[in-house]
Amino acid sequence: MKRILAILLLTALLVAAVPAVAFASSTSTKGTTVYRVKTSGGNLNVRAKASVTAKVVKSIKNGTPIIVLKNSGKWSKIRVLNSNFRNTSTTGWVYKKYTTKNAYAKVTTPVHGLNVRSTPVDYADWHNVLGSIPKGSKKVLIKKVSGNWAYVTFGKLTGWSSLTYLKWQK
């Protein structure tokens, strides 16, 4: 009887652990790659079509975070992100050479630093917290976004942080 109970307990523990391990490995770096506008000073025109003669839909500042939807030759179809790295309704075409991977943000937490986690899940037990980025820190590298989460790098610390406390910067 003790042996059966031990086997059942072990099985229950394994079943409970498998989804957490599978989730952690499957989401470790998934998400949409974030790019940013990189001009030599001025704004970048977002156009309705992939042509220098196409109508300008919007003009965006150097450093603005964007998502590349697709590439076509020397052009990229993009979606402009707002200051909190959320999608806006603005889409259009930009010359690809004025974009680069990764955007920068600053930490805007009201009191403490910003937790960096191994997975984009806010566990109450803190087991997935890898470290914290100090309040007010700048030049936090945003590599990817997924829902309300950003895959970030700050110094040697890399993982997932809430977008709620990140604002883009040049």
PEBEL-V661903 format. One record per residue. N is the residue number from 0. OMEGA is omega in radians with two decimals (NA if undefined). Layout:
N | OMEGA
N | OMEGA
This chain:
0 | 3.12
1 | -3.14
2 | 3.13
3 | 3.10
4 | 3.12
5 | 3.12
6 | 3.12
7 | 3.12
8 | 3.11
9 | 3.12
10 | 3.13
11 | 3.12
12 | 3.12
13 | 3.12
14 | 3.14
15 | -3.08
16 | -3.05
17 | 3.13
18 | -3.13
19 | 3.12
20 | 3.13
21 | 3.13
22 | -3.11
23 | -3.10
24 | -3.09
25 | -3.11
26 | -3.00
27 | 3.11
28 | 3.11
29 | -3.14
30 | 3.14
31 | 3.14
32 | 3.11
33 | 3.04
34 | 3.02
35 | 3.07
36 | 3.14
37 | 3.11
38 | -3.14
39 | 3.05
40 | -3.04
41 | 3.11
42 | 3.11
43 | 3.12
44 | 3.01
45 | -3.02
46 | -3.12
47 | 3.13
48 | -3.13
49 | -3.12
50 | 3.12
51 | 3.12
52 | -3.13
53 | 3.14
54 | 3.07
55 | -3.13
56 | -3.10
57 | 3.03
58 | -3.07
59 | -3.06
60 | 3.00
61 | 3.13
62 | -3.11
63 | 3.11
64 | -3.12
65 | 3.00
66 | 3.07
67 | -3.12
68 | 3.05
69 | 3.12
70 | 3.08
71 | -3.09
72 | -3.12
73 | -3.07
74 | 3.04
75 | 3.00
76 | -3.01
77 | 2.92
78 | 3.13
79 | 3.06
80 | 3.10
81 | -3.05
82 | 3.09
83 | 3.09
84 | 3.07
85 | 3.13
86 | 2.96
87 | 3.12
88 | -3.09
89 | 3.00
90 | 3.11
91 | -3.05
92 | 3.05
93 | 3.07
94 | -2.99
95 | -3.08
96 | 3.11
97 | 3.06
98 | 3.08
99 | -3.14
100 | 3.05
101 | 3.08
102 | -3.13
103 | 3.14
104 | 2.99
105 | -3.12
106 | -3.08
107 | 3.12
108 | -3.09
109 | -3.03
110 | -3.04
111 | 3.08
112 | -3.11
113 | 3.13
114 | 3.02
115 | -3.00
116 | 3.12
117 | 3.11
118 | 3.14
119 | 3.14
120 | -3.11
121 | 3.12
122 | 3.11
123 | -3.05
124 | 3.04
125 | -3.10
126 | -3.11
127 | 3.11
128 | -3.14
129 | -3.11
130 | -3.08
131 | 3.05
132 | -3.08
133 | 3.07
134 | 3.10
135 | -3.13
136 | 3.11
137 | 3.12
138 | 2.98
139 | -3.08
140 | 3.11
141 | -3.11
142 | -3.09
143 | 3.01
144 | 3.10
145 | -3.09
146 | -3.14
147 | -3.05
148 | 3.07
149 | 3.03
150 | -2.94
151 | 2.97
152 | 3.07
153 | -3.03
154 | 3.12
155 | -3.09
156 | 3.13
157 | 3.11
158 | -3.06
159 | 3.08
160 | 3.12
161 | 3.08
162 | -3.10
163 | -3.04
164 | 3.10
165 | 3.05
166 | -3.08
167 | 3.04
168 | -3.14
169 | NA
